[in-house]
Amino acid sequence: MWSRTETQTRMDAAKQVMNEIIPSIPAEVRVGLTAYGHNRKGDCNDIETLIPPGSNDRNGLLQKVMALSPKGMTPMAAAIENVANQLKNKETETTIVLLSDGEETCHDSPCAAVKSLKDSGIKFVLHVVGFGVNSKQKEQLSCMAEAGGGAYFGAADYSSLLAAFKTVEKEVVKKVAFEKAKSTVKKKSTGLGKLRVVIPEPGLRSLNALKIIRKKDNKVLRTIKNIKNDSTYPFPAGTYELVAGFGNSNYQPDSEVSYGIHEINGGEITEVKPGLLIINISEPLERIPAHRLTITKTDEPDFNLALIAKSGNAYYFYMPKPLLAGSYIFTVYPEMSRDNTPVAPLFVSETCTVPEAGEYVVTIDTGIKVKEAQDSTVIGWQLQTIDGEKTILNVQKEGNGWALWRPYIVNPGSYQLSVILQGMDEPLLVSDELIIAKGELLEFDTGL
């Protein structure tokens, strides 16, 4: 793992990926960590369970990963057997993820060893990530994944390694969410049914009201203003829609979206348990010139939660959002241009998979802020990829130009920055390489 990609060692790339993946794993997904070849050279028994399977200690797991230093053999088959033996008494299927940058060095046939474990009845699926491997090594690792009922992922650098782990993470989250969805609380009593709504405590700050609408005549039967974390409401048997009203700043009307249509049966309890979308944004980046935040659902075109920051007051934008289980994308837009033409978004999130009654955290901690220029002819600036082929930000002067000097969200990477001067036909390149690291707000002085 000490071999290098184009920009860093494979071990550093793997640690960087884990530093992003581990905090984003929902709380209901339990984890574990087993490492090999990290204590002694030439020892095929150098296998250690650092975090036992079933743990919820995210910080401990991340600390163990950050402390790893490869120095020995690659006993993959024995390590997988070690983990599988810890799963013998598990009733549900466990996902094992093997990360390797080479071939087995201690077992004649790791593929056959995995097949034997699978045939023994232990409930697990094995995914394998091959990091910078050659064709022969890929063949061995692919065979192990197939024998373990899983998939093989190839990765050559940090970006492809991150993509592989995100794919596995999404599968695990879906599996856990599916298992949770099988547990439905129902109680038989009178002819009245009940609607139970359980909202995670941090999400209550975003909500102003809940409306319960009878679908046969679209009549609002009840509007709940003083929303509690866990409440139950009695209704006659029938079909009802639950509508959530999200707060907007400066006393604007609520932004409403549906929490679904639900059947209420006599003597039974129908439960609605939203999860939380948590936008973990650093304090300086909360001051981006945001005017509108929209949350859309990837598989429901009609779902569109739009929050407006009137007079620049984005008070409600980044509060935890209680949403039904599903996949979402949120987008932050600037203020409309004076002629009301469409404007490009300031930020578009990755796909956010919110589990029922769980959490999905998006961390936003990287950006750029251009220092206010003394030259009054500066009317805009552009942030582009190094080759100039893709424009990431194109900030133009509106009014007194205050938005030019606000912070903006960007992804970590290398960029070039140009300023736009009044009377000049083309942008003026002021930096041909700006490196913005994760967790960094780069304050750039153009010298103008």
C-alpha positions as CSV (number, residue, x, y, z in Angstrom):
1,M,0.0,0.0,0.0
2,W,3.0,2.3,0.0
3,S,3.0,2.3,-3.8
4,R,2.0,5.7,-5.2
5,T,-0.9,6.9,-7.4
6,E,-0.3,10.0,-9.4
7,T,-0.6,12.3,-6.3
8,Q,-0.2,10.2,-3.1
9,T,0.5,6.8,-1.7
10,R,-2.3,4.2,-1.9
11,M,-2.4,4.0,1.9
12,D,-2.9,7.8,2.1
13,A,-5.6,7.6,-0.5
14,A,-7.3,4.8,1.3
15,K,-7.2,6.8,4.6
16,Q,-8.6,9.9,2.9
17,V,-11.5,7.8,1.5
18,M,-12.2,6.3,4.9
19,N,-12.1,9.8,6.5
20,E,-15.0,10.7,4.2
21,I,-17.0,7.4,4.2
22,I,-17.0,6.4,7.9
23,P,-18.7,9.6,9.2
24,S,-21.4,9.3,6.6
25,I,-22.5,5.8,7.5
26,P,-25.9,6.0,9.1
27,A,-26.1,5.1,12.8
28,E,-28.2,2.0,12.3
29,V,-25.4,0.4,10.2
30,R,-23.0,-1.5,12.5
31,V,-19.3,-1.7,11.6
32,G,-16.1,-3.6,12.3
33,L,-12.5,-3.6,11.3
34,T,-9.9,-6.4,10.8
35,A,-6.4,-5.7,9.5
36,Y,-3.6,-7.9,8.4
37,G,0.2,-7.4,7.8
38,H,0.3,-4.3,9.8
39,N,2.4,-5.4,12.9
40,R,5.1,-7.8,11.7
41,K,7.1,-8.6,8.5
42,G,6.9,-12.1,7.1
43,D,4.1,-13.4,9.5
44,C,1.1,-15.0,7.9
45,N,-0.6,-15.0,11.3
46,D,-0.4,-11.2,11.6
47,I,-4.2,-10.7,11.6
48,E,-6.0,-8.5,14.2
49,T,-9.6,-7.6,14.8
50,L,-9.3,-3.9,15.7
51,I,-13.0,-3.2,16.0
52,P,-15.3,-6.3,16.5
53,P,-18.3,-6.6,14.1
54,G,-21.4,-5.0,15.3
55,S,-19.8,-1.9,16.7
56,N,-21.3,1.7,16.5
57,D,-17.9,3.4,17.5
58,R,-17.3,5.5,14.4
59,N,-14.6,7.6,16.0
60,G,-12.7,4.6,17.3
61,L,-12.9,2.9,13.8
62,L,-11.6,6.0,12.1
63,Q,-8.7,6.3,14.6
64,K,-7.7,2.7,14.0
65,V,-7.8,3.2,10.3
66,M,-5.6,6.4,10.5
67,A,-3.0,4.5,12.6
68,L,-2.6,1.6,10.2
69,S,0.9,1.1,8.6
70,P,1.4,-1.8,6.2
71,K,4.6,-3.8,6.6
72,G,4.0,-7.5,6.3
73,M,2.3,-10.4,4.4
74,T,-1.1,-10.5,2.7
75,P,-3.1,-13.4,4.3
76,M,-6.4,-12.4,2.7
77,A,-8.0,-15.9,3.0
78,A,-7.2,-16.2,6.7
79,A,-8.4,-12.7,7.4
80,I,-11.7,-13.4,5.8
81,E,-12.0,-16.6,7.7
82,N,-11.3,-14.7,10.9
83,V,-14.1,-12.3,10.2
84,A,-16.5,-15.0,9.0
85,N,-16.0,-17.0,12.2
86,Q,-17.1,-13.9,14.2
87,L,-20.4,-13.9,12.2
88,K,-21.4,-17.5,12.7
89,N,-24.3,-16.7,15.1
90,K,-25.6,-13.7,13.1
91,E,-29.2,-14.3,11.8
92,T,-29.0,-11.6,9.1
93,E,-26.5,-11.4,6.3
94,T,-23.4,-9.3,6.9
95,T,-21.4,-7.5,4.3
96,I,-17.6,-7.9,4.3
97,V,-15.5,-5.5,2.2
98,L,-11.9,-6.5,1.4
99,L,-9.5,-3.8,0.2
100,S,-6.3,-5.1,-1.3
101,D,-3.6,-3.8,-3.6
102,G,-2.0,-7.2,-4.4
103,E,-2.4,-11.0,-4.4
104,E,-2.6,-13.6,-1.6
105,T,0.8,-14.4,-0.1
106,C,-0.1,-17.1,2.4
107,H,-2.8,-19.4,0.9
108,D,-2.7,-21.5,-2.3
109,S,-6.3,-20.8,-3.2
110,P,-8.0,-17.9,-1.5
111,C,-10.9,-18.2,-3.9
112,A,-11.6,-21.8,-2.9
113,A,-11.3,-20.7,0.8
114,V,-14.0,-18.1,0.4
115,K,-16.3,-20.6,-1.4
116,S,-15.8,-23.1,1.4
117,L,-16.8,-20.4,4.0
118,K,-19.9,-19.5,1.9
119,D,-20.9,-23.2,1.6
120,S,-20.6,-23.6,5.4
121,G,-23.8,-21.6,5.9
122,I,-22.3,-18.5,7.4
123,K,-24.5,-15.6,6.2
124,F,-22.2,-13.1,4.5
125,V,-21.5,-11.4,1.2
126,L,-18.0,-10.4,0.2
127,H,-17.2,-7.4,-1.9
128,V,-13.6,-6.9,-3.0
129,V,-11.9,-3.6,-4.0
130,G,-8.7,-4.0,-6.0
131,F,-6.6,-0.9,-5.6
132,G,-4.0,-0.5,-8.4
133,V,-3.8,-4.2,-9.1
134,N,-2.5,-5.9,-12.3
135,S,-4.5,-8.3,-14.5
136,K,-3.3,-11.4,-12.6
137,Q,-4.1,-9.9,-9.2
138,K,-7.5,-8.7,-10.5
139,E,-8.4,-12.2,-11.7
140,Q,-7.7,-13.6,-8.2
141,L,-9.6,-10.9,-6.4
142,S,-12.6,-11.1,-8.8
143,C,-12.8,-14.8,-8.2
144,M,-12.9,-14.2,-4.4
145,A,-15.7,-11.7,-4.8
146,E,-17.7,-14.1,-7.0
147,A,-17.2,-16.9,-4.5
148,G,-18.4,-14.6,-1.8
149,G,-21.6,-13.7,-3.7
150,G,-20.5,-10.1,-4.1
151,A,-19.0,-7.7,-6.6
152,Y,-15.5,-6.7,-7.6
153,F,-14.5,-3.0,-7.9
154,G,-11.4,-1.8,-9.5
155,A,-9.8,1.5,-8.4
156,A,-6.7,3.3,-9.6
157,D,-6.8,6.5,-7.5
158,Y,-8.6,8.4,-4.7
159,S,-11.6,9.3,-6.8
160,S,-12.3,5.8,-8.1
161,L,-11.6,4.3,-4.7
162,L,-14.1,6.7,-3.1
163,A,-16.7,5.8,-5.8
164,A,-16.3,2.1,-5.1
165,F,-16.8,2.5,-1.4
166,K,-19.8,4.8,-1.9
167,T,-21.4,2.2,-4.1
168,V,-20.9,-0.5,-1.4
169,E,-22.2,2.0,1.3
170,K,-25.4,2.6,-0.6
171,E,-26.1,-1.1,-0.9
172,V,-25.5,-1.7,2.8
173,V,-27.8,1.2,3.8
174,K,-30.5,-0.1,1.5
175,K,-30.2,-3.6,3.0
176,V,-30.5,-2.3,6.5
177,A,-33.4,0.0,5.6
178,F,-35.2,-3.0,4.0
179,E,-34.7,-5.1,7.1
180,K,-36.1,-2.3,9.3
181,A,-39.1,-1.8,7.0
182,K,-40.2,-5.4,7.7
183,S,-41.0,-4.4,11.3
184,T,-44.4,-2.8,11.4
185,V,-46.2,-2.0,14.7
186,K,-50.0,-2.7,14.5
187,K,-52.5,-2.9,17.3
188,K,-56.1,-4.0,17.0
189,S,-58.6,-2.2,19.2
190,T,-61.6,0.0,18.2
191,G,-63.1,1.0,14.9
192,L,-60.9,4.1,15.0
193,G,-57.5,3.9,13.5
194,K,-54.4,6.0,14.6
195,L,-51.7,7.8,12.7
196,R,-48.4,7.8,14.6
197,V,-45.8,10.4,13.5
198,V,-42.3,10.1,14.9
199,I,-39.9,12.9,13.9
200,P,-36.3,13.0,15.1
201,E,-35.9,15.7,17.7
202,P,-33.3,17.9,15.7
203,G,-35.7,18.0,12.7
204,L,-38.5,19.7,14.7
205,R,-36.8,23.2,14.2
206,S,-37.4,23.0,10.5
207,L,-41.1,22.2,10.7
208,N,-43.9,24.8,11.4
209,A,-46.9,22.6,10.8
210,L,-48.3,19.2,9.8
211,K,-51.6,18.9,7.9
212,I,-53.7,15.7,7.7
213,I,-55.9,15.7,4.6
214,R,-58.8,13.2,4.0
215,K,-58.3,12.2,0.4
216,K,-61.9,11.4,-0.6
217,D,-62.8,15.1,-0.4
218,N,-59.3,16.7,0.1
219,K,-60.5,18.3,3.3
220,V,-57.9,19.3,5.9
221,L,-59.1,17.6,9.0
222,R,-56.3,18.7,11.3
223,T,-53.4,21.2,11.3
224,I,-50.8,20.5,14.0
225,K,-48.7,23.6,14.9
226,N,-47.1,22.5,18.2
227,I,-45.3,19.4,16.7
228,K,-43.9,16.9,19.1
229,N,-41.2,14.3,18.6
230,D,-43.7,11.4,18.9
231,S,-47.4,11.9,18.5
232,T,-50.5,9.8,17.7
233,Y,-53.7,11.1,16.1
234,P,-57.0,9.1,16.0
235,F,-59.0,9.1,12.7
236,P,-61.8,7.1,11.2
237,A,-60.6,4.3,8.8
238,G,-59.8,5.8,5.4
239,T,-57.1,7.3,3.1
240,Y,-55.2,10.3,4.3
241,E,-52.3,12.5,3.1
242,L,-49.8,13.9,5.5
243,V,-48.3,17.3,4.5
244,A,-45.3,18.9,6.1
245,G,-44.9,22.7,6.3
246,F,-41.2,23.7,6.4
247,G,-40.4,27.2,7.8
248,N,-39.2,30.1,5.8
249,S,-37.4,33.3,7.1
250,N,-39.0,36.7,7.6
251,Y,-42.5,35.3,8.2
252,Q,-43.0,34.0,4.7
253,P,-45.5,31.2,4.1
254,D,-44.4,27.6,4.8
255,S,-42.9,25.5,2.0
256,E,-45.1,22.4,1.9
257,V,-44.3,18.8,0.7
258,S,-46.2,15.6,1.0
259,Y,-45.2,13.0,3.6
260,G,-47.1,10.4,1.6
261,I,-50.6,9.0,1.3
262,H,-51.5,6.5,4.1
263,E,-54.2,4.0,4.8
264,I,-55.6,4.1,8.3
265,N,-57.5,0.9,9.4
266,G,-59.8,0.6,12.3
267,G,-58.1,-0.7,15.4
268,E,-54.6,-0.3,13.9
269,I,-51.7,2.1,14.1
270,T,-50.2,3.4,10.9
271,E,-46.7,4.8,11.5
272,V,-44.7,7.5,9.6
273,K,-41.1,7.7,10.6
274,P,-39.1,10.3,8.6
275,G,-35.3,10.2,8.8
276,L,-33.0,13.3,8.9
277,L,-31.0,15.0,6.1
278,I,-28.2,16.8,8.1
279,I,-26.3,19.5,6.2
280,N,-23.1,19.8,8.2
281,I,-21.8,23.1,6.7
282,S,-18.9,25.1,8.2
283,E,-19.8,28.5,9.7
284,P,-18.0,30.7,7.1
285,L,-19.7,28.8,4.2
286,E,-23.2,29.5,5.7
287,R,-22.7,33.0,4.4
288,I,-22.6,32.1,0.7
289,P,-25.0,34.5,-1.2
290,A,-27.8,31.9,-1.2
291,H,-31.4,32.9,-2.1
292,R,-33.1,29.5,-2.6
293,L,-32.5,26.0,-1.5
294,T,-34.4,23.1,-3.1
295,I,-34.6,19.5,-2.1
296,T,-35.8,17.0,-4.8
297,K,-36.4,13.3,-4.7
298,T,-34.6,11.2,-7.3
299,D,-37.5,8.8,-7.9
300,E,-40.5,11.3,-7.4
301,P,-40.5,14.1,-10.0
302,D,-43.3,15.9,-8.1
303,F,-41.4,16.2,-4.9
304,N,-39.8,19.7,-4.6
305,L,-39.1,21.4,-1.3
306,A,-38.1,25.0,-2.0
307,L,-37.0,27.3,0.8
308,I,-36.5,31.0,0.1
309,A,-34.1,33.4,1.9
310,K,-35.9,36.6,1.8
311,S,-33.6,39.7,2.2
312,G,-30.7,37.2,2.4
313,N,-32.0,35.6,5.6
314,A,-31.1,31.9,5.1
315,Y,-31.9,31.0,8.8
316,Y,-33.8,27.8,7.9
317,F,-31.6,26.6,5.0
318,Y,-29.1,24.3,6.8
319,M,-31.2,23.0,9.7
320,P,-31.7,19.2,9.8
321,K,-34.5,18.3,7.4
322,P,-36.9,15.5,8.4
323,L,-37.7,13.6,5.2
324,L,-39.2,10.2,4.4
325,A,-36.8,7.4,3.5
326,G,-35.5,7.8,0.0
327,S,-32.8,9.4,-2.2
328,Y,-32.6,13.2,-2.4
329,I,-30.5,15.9,-4.0
330,F,-30.3,19.5,-2.6
331,T,-29.3,22.5,-4.6
332,V,-28.4,26.0,-3.5
333,Y,-29.1,28.9,-5.9
334,P,-28.1,32.6,-5.8
335,E,-30.5,35.5,-6.1
336,M,-32.2,35.8,-9.5
337,S,-30.6,38.2,-12.0
338,R,-32.3,41.5,-12.5
339,D,-33.9,40.5,-15.7
340,N,-35.2,37.2,-14.0
341,T,-33.2,35.0,-16.3
342,P,-32.3,31.5,-14.9
343,V,-29.1,31.4,-12.8
344,A,-26.6,28.6,-12.3
345,P,-26.7,26.9,-8.9
346,L,-24.0,27.7,-6.3
347,F,-23.9,24.1,-5.1
348,V,-25.4,20.7,-6.0
349,S,-25.1,17.9,-3.5
350,E,-24.3,14.2,-4.1
351,T,-27.3,11.8,-3.9
352,C,-28.3,11.7,-0.2
353,T,-29.9,8.4,0.9
354,V,-32.0,9.1,4.0
355,P,-33.0,6.0,5.9
356,E,-36.2,5.6,7.8
357,A,-35.8,7.1,11.3
358,G,-32.1,7.4,10.6
359,E,-29.7,10.1,9.5
360,Y,-27.7,11.0,6.3
361,V,-25.0,13.6,6.9
362,V,-23.5,15.8,4.1
363,T,-20.4,17.6,5.1
364,I,-19.7,20.9,3.4
365,D,-16.4,22.4,4.5
366,T,-14.4,23.4,1.4
367,G,-14.7,26.7,-0.5
368,I,-13.1,29.9,-1.8
369,K,-13.4,33.6,-1.0
370,V,-11.9,36.3,-3.2
371,K,-10.6,39.3,-1.3
372,E,-12.4,42.5,-2.2
373,A,-10.5,44.3,-5.0
374,Q,-9.6,48.0,-4.7
375,D,-9.9,48.3,-8.5
376,S,-13.4,49.4,-9.2
377,T,-13.3,48.0,-12.8
378,V,-13.4,44.5,-11.4
379,I,-17.0,43.3,-12.3
380,G,-16.7,39.6,-11.9
381,W,-14.5,36.5,-11.5
382,Q,-14.4,32.9,-12.8
383,L,-13.1,29.7,-11.2
384,Q,-12.3,27.0,-13.8
385,T,-10.6,23.7,-14.1
386,I,-6.9,24.0,-14.8
387,D,-7.4,23.5,-18.5
388,G,-10.2,26.2,-18.6
389,E,-12.6,23.8,-20.2
390,K,-15.1,23.8,-17.3
391,T,-16.3,26.8,-15.4
392,I,-17.1,26.0,-11.8
393,L,-18.1,29.5,-10.6
394,N,-18.9,32.5,-12.7
395,V,-19.6,35.4,-10.3
396,Q,-20.9,38.6,-11.8
397,K,-21.4,42.0,-10.3
398,E,-25.0,42.8,-9.3
399,G,-25.9,46.1,-7.6
400,N,-23.1,47.2,-5.4
401,G,-21.1,44.0,-6.1
402,W,-21.3,42.6,-2.5
403,A,-21.8,39.0,-3.8
404,L,-18.3,39.1,-5.5
405,W,-16.6,39.0,-2.1
406,R,-18.7,36.4,-0.3
407,P,-17.4,32.8,0.2
408,Y,-18.5,30.0,-2.2
409,I,-18.6,26.2,-1.9
410,V,-16.3,24.2,-4.2
411,N,-15.0,20.6,-4.2
412,P,-11.4,20.0,-3.3
413,G,-9.1,20.1,-6.3
414,S,-6.9,22.3,-8.5
415,Y,-8.3,25.3,-10.3
416,Q,-7.4,28.5,-12.2
417,L,-9.0,31.9,-11.4
418,S,-9.6,34.8,-13.7
419,V,-11.1,38.2,-13.1
420,I,-13.4,40.1,-15.4
421,L,-12.5,43.8,-15.9
422,Q,-14.8,46.4,-17.3
423,G,-13.8,47.3,-20.9
424,M,-11.6,44.2,-21.3
425,D,-12.7,41.7,-24.0
426,E,-11.6,38.5,-22.2
427,P,-11.0,37.4,-18.6
428,L,-7.7,38.2,-17.0
429,L,-6.0,35.1,-15.6
430,V,-4.6,35.9,-12.1
431,S,-3.7,32.4,-11.0
432,D,-3.0,29.4,-13.2
433,E,-3.1,26.9,-10.3
434,L,-5.1,27.2,-7.1
435,I,-5.1,24.1,-4.9
436,I,-8.0,23.9,-2.5
437,A,-7.8,21.1,0.0
438,K,-10.7,19.4,1.8
439,G,-11.8,21.3,4.8
440,E,-10.2,24.5,3.6
441,L,-11.7,27.9,2.8
442,L,-9.1,29.5,0.6
443,E,-9.1,33.3,0.8
444,F,-7.5,34.5,-2.4
445,D,-6.0,38.0,-3.0
446,T,-6.0,38.9,-6.7
447,G,-3.7,41.9,-6.1
448,L,-6.1,44.3,-7.8
